[in-house]
Amino acid sequence: MAKDTQESVFDSIPDSKMYEYKLSVEKVQTELLQYGLTTNQSKVFIYLGKYGSKTAPEVCKSLKLPRTETYHLLSALQNKGIVSATFQHPIQFTALPLNKAIWILVNAEKERVKSLERMEQGLSKLWDNIPVFNSMDSDVEEKFQMLQGSNQIHSKITEMTDSHNDEFLILGSEKDYLKLYHGDFLESFVKSKQKFRLLSGCSDKTTYIFDDLERKNIKKLHNDIKNHLCFIVKDDSEMLFFTKNAMSPEEPFAMWTNSNSMVYAMKLLFESLWSNSKNIHL
């Protein structure tokens, strides 16, 4: 009975022996959110993974969760394929090893994306069958769009790089360019016939990211320029400006706009910095 009532790592307090593990558990919980688990789903998964097979009442009691919610959480984790249950009574629930659980979650997401891609053609046909009810022609309106998270921002950058006709301008710090490099976005400029210019805060140790690009189109920002400035301008027609998200500093946050005045202002800034920057040496 003492084993059933012992304090779990989730209940540990500062200065206790278990508290250092609690901090690690909270980090794992945060990471599991990126794989589509809710906070309580990840909590139950971690508990089963570290404390072994448990019944629903044991999970409910140890994690101090409502009874009904506990059953819903266990059912959801089973449906995701990362928790299994026995046929015996009472039912025992067991978490899969973390690496196998991640593999299952990632592949399920890949299949979901493939399914969405297959649906696109049929959905487009349905959309085209619906007439446009506002037949009045209107001028292109100036708009803005707030983007939060790597996936949304990377998707927007890909859209911009796939459709630029005149010139593509990027200004960013070493950290910004490393993200673009590892996200394969710089590849769009390799063997490209479109014009581009890059202003970079990269140091000598990271200039390798430009090895496949024309060095004449790349300049190094002066060291006095602060590294939190990053923006992209496309064809004098639209821009993407990165900002800091105060609520979640590690979560990228950006604003896209086709505002003529804002695009013009950013291009003026780019041209001013370009004229005062030096070429990156081979």
N, C-alpha and C positions, 0 to 999 in steps of 0.2 A: 504493500500500500504506500510505503514511503516513496517508492519510485514514481508512482502515479501523481503524487502531489509535489514533487520537487520543482523548484523554480527553473524555468526554461531560460535559454539565452536571451529570449525576447524580453524577459522581465528584469534582466540584470541592471543594476544601478551603478553609477560612477564609484570608483574605488573598489568595486567587487572583483573577484577573480575572473568572472565571466564577461566583464564589461568590454574588454578588448576584443572579444569574439563578437559581441553585439555590434560593434562598429563595422566589422567586416561583413556581418550579416546584412546590415543596412545598405552597404555598398552593393552587395549582390542583389538585394531587392531592387535597388535603383536600376541596375543593369538589366534585370529581367523585365522591367517595364518596357525596355526597347524591343523585346521579343513578343510583345502583345499580352503579357500577363498583367492583371490588375495588382494593386498593392497586396490585397489579402490572398489572391491566388498565389503570388510569389511567396508570401509568408507561409502558407500551408505547404507548398512544394519544398521550401527550405526545411521546414520542421520535419516532414516525412523523410527527407533526404539525410538529415543529420541525427534524427532520433529513431529511425527505423520504422517498421510497419506499425500502424496504429489504427484503432477503430475510430469511427466518426465521433462518438462521445469523448474519447481521449483527446482528439484534435480540438474539439469544442472547448473542453475544460482547460487544456494547456495554453491555448492561444486566446482564451477568453472571448470567443466569438459566439454570436447567437446561434442556437441549434439549427434553425432553418437555413441560415446563411451558410453554415458549415457544410451541410449536405449539398447545397447548390455549388459551393466552391469545389468540393470533391468531384461532383458530377462534371463540372466544367473542365477540370484538369484531366479527367478520364477521357472526355470528348476530344481534348487536344492531343491525347495519346501519350501524356508524360506521367500519368499516375495509373497504376493497375489495382485491381481489387480481387480478393479471393472469393471462392464459392462458399467457404465455411461460414458458420454463424458463431459470433458476430463477424461481420465482414471486416477484413483487414485491408488497409490501403497502403500502397508502397510507391514511392517515387522512383522514377528511372534515374540512372546515373546522369549527372549534369550534362556531360558531353553528348550523350545520346538524346537527351531531352532537347538540347539546343539544335541538334541536327534535325530532329523531327519538326520543331517550330519553324526553322529556317526553310525547310523544304515545303512545308505547308504554305508558307507565305509565297514561295516561288510558284507553286501550283495555282495559288489564288491570282497572282499577277498574270500568269499565262492564260487563265480562264477569262480575266478581264480583257486581255488583248484579243482573244478569240471572239469576244462579244462585240468588239468595236465596230466591225463591218456591218453586222445586223442592226446595231443601234444607230449607226449613221444613216442607214436606209430608212429606218423608222423616222428619224429626225427630218430627213429630206422630204418625206411624204407629208409633213405638216407644213402648211403654207405660212408665209410671213404676213402677219396681219397688219403690220405698220409699213405701208408701201412708200411713205415719204422719205426721200433721200435726205441725209443729214451730213454735215461736216464731221470729220473725225474729232471726237471729243478728247480733251486731255484728261487722263485718268492716273490713278495710283493704286498700287496693290501692296499690302503688307504680307511678307513671307516669313514664316518661322519654322526652323528645323532644316537640317541638311538636305533631306529628300526634296522638299518643296523648292529650296533655293537652287539646288543642282539641276532640277528639272527646268527651272526658268532659264538658267545659264545655257543649258543645252538647246533650249528653244531659240535663244538669242544667237548662239553660234551657228546654228543650222540655217539661219535665214538672213545673215547679214550680207549686204551687197557692196557697200563702199569701204568703210574702215571700222575696225574694232579696236577700242582702246581699253586697257586695263591698268589700274594703279593699285598697288597693294604691298603689304609688308612681306617679309620672308615667310612668316607663318601662313599668310593668305595664299602665297604662290605654292607652297608645299602642299596645301590642301587641294589646289587646282591640279597640281601635278599628279598627286596620288589618286585624284578622282578622274584622271585621263582627259581632262578638259583641254589641256594644252595640245593634245594630239590633233585637235581640229585645225590647228594652224600649220601642222606639218604638211608640206607639199600643197598648201592652199594657195590659190591664185588671188584670193582677197587680201587686201592690205590690212596690216595690224601693227600696233605699236604697244609695247609693254614698258611700264615704269615699275621698277622693282626695288624693294628694300633688302634684297637678298645679299648675304655676305659671300665672300669668295668660296666658302666651303659648300654652298648650295647652288652655285651657278650651273652645276651639272644638269639641272632641270631644264635648261635652255639649250642643251647640246644639239638637239635636232631642229632648232629654229634659227632663222637668219639673225645673227647678232646685231646687224645694223638697225634692226627694228626694236632693240631692247636697250634701255638705259637704266642706270642705277641712281636711285634717289639719294639726295644729299643726306648725310648722317643726322643733320639737325631736324629732319622731317620726322614727326612722331609716327610710330608704327601702327596706330589704330585707325588710320585712314585707308579705306578701300572702296573703290567703285569701278563700274564697268559702263562704258558708253558705246552704243551701237549705231552706226550710220547717221549720227546727228539726230536720231529720231526717238531713242529710248535709252534709259539708263537703269542700273541696279546699284543702289547705295547701301553698304553694310553699316549697321548701327549696333551698339552694345545693348543687349537685353538685360536691364538691371535686375529683373526678377529671376533670371537664370543665365548668369554670365557665360556658361559653357554652351548654351543653346544659341546657334547662329540666328541672327535676326536681320532682315534686309527690307528695303523698300524699292519697288519697281515703279517707274513712271515714264510716260511719254510727253510730259510737260516740256514744251519748247524752251521756256525760260530756264528751267532747272537743268535740262540737257545742255543748253548753251553755256550756262554758268560752269558746269562741271568740265566741259570741253575747254573753256578758257583757262580754268585752273590747270588742267592736264597740259595744255600747250605752254603755259608759263613755267611749270615744273620741268617739262621736257627740254625747253631751251636752256635751262640751268642745270641739267643733269649730264653725266658723263656716260659714254658708251661702256658696256661690259666687255672686258678684254677676253680674248680667246685663251 
